Amino acid sequence: MYAITIPEPGGPEALQWAEVPDPVPGEGEVLVEVAASAVNRADVLQRQGFYNPPPGASPYPGLECSGRISALGPGVSGWAVGDEVCALLAGGGYAEQVAVPAGQLLPVPEGVDLVSAAALPEVVCTVWSNVFMIAHLRPGETLLVHGGASGIGTMAIQLAKAIGAKVAVTAGGKEKLERCAELGADILIDYREQDFVQEIKTATEGVGADVILDIMGAKYLDRNINALAVNGRLAIIGLQGGVKGDLNLATLLTKRAAITGTSLRARPLGEKAAIVAAVREHVWPLFGAGRVRPVIDRTVPMSEAAQGHQVLEQSGHVGKVLLTR
């Protein structure tokens, strides 16, 4: 088969479409003929040499895909050759085929086409596990999403609104904020011109955000705590603003707040399967009901994955960038 390889870390030009050995599904795995994958920040970090795949994972980038099952490994039940699926991966999505643990498979949801389904597994699993399973966002609470126009952000807005929460977002520029508003965001904050701490407090009459979904890490740490409501929960899922920051513990204690940090890629198979099962139960029906949809900025041929990485790094996109076969 062909796959995107990274012979040497570097810029987008480091991505090479090359012939590689076909994957073979092992115990409890299925082989998926890939229709599409998606570009994630983790793929960029892997290309740059900063985020190696976990042991045993495919060496090729790509943390999600959609396609059709072409073979079943030993011990797999509940799936059949020809099923249209999308999948959460530890790697290998930028390829013509990928072996996937059966617990990380999802059927293509009702109302979503096969290619567009590639935009869903990573973002939906990330948002659902962090905002709902860990931070326990409840109806009537306020969620602040940093990077509201990103793939993660556009999904977080929709899921939070679907359960009856109020949503605040930060994004850069009027156009991105308008797109967030179209998805249901209530409070729009241009981080280039506004202080999100002041804006969220003003919009909530001094209360603050009950849950913050953060992709920035160190750069926003202290300000995020200041923006939290009493009993607020800060979920850190990215480190685009650095890895080390100062924190006023007195403020944390006064607010009785909680900070969690998670990554999805290296989690044990059982934990991933539990998240995928929860997503299938709670989120997948929302697609069929038309309450949630994939947000796709553009599609790029998989063999030209470098172009997709350039789009992501320039941060002009809204939603997901897909790589198609």
Salt bridges, closest charged atoms under 4 A:
GLU33 OE2 - ARG325 NH1 3.73
GLU64 OE2 - LYS320 NZ 2.57
GLU84 OE2 - ARG68 NH2 2.98
GLU96 OE2 - ARG325 NH2 3.87
GLU141 OE2 - ARG138 NH2 3.03
GLU141 OE1 - ARG233 NH2 2.82
GLU178 OE2 - LYS174 NZ 3.96
GLU182 OE1 - ARG179 NE 3.71
ASP186 OD2 - LYS161 NZ 3.00
ASP195 OD1 - ARG223 NH2 3.47
GLU281 OE1 - HIS282 NE2 3.72
ASP297 OD2 - ARG298 NE 2.66
GLU313 OE1 - ARG47 NH1 3.03
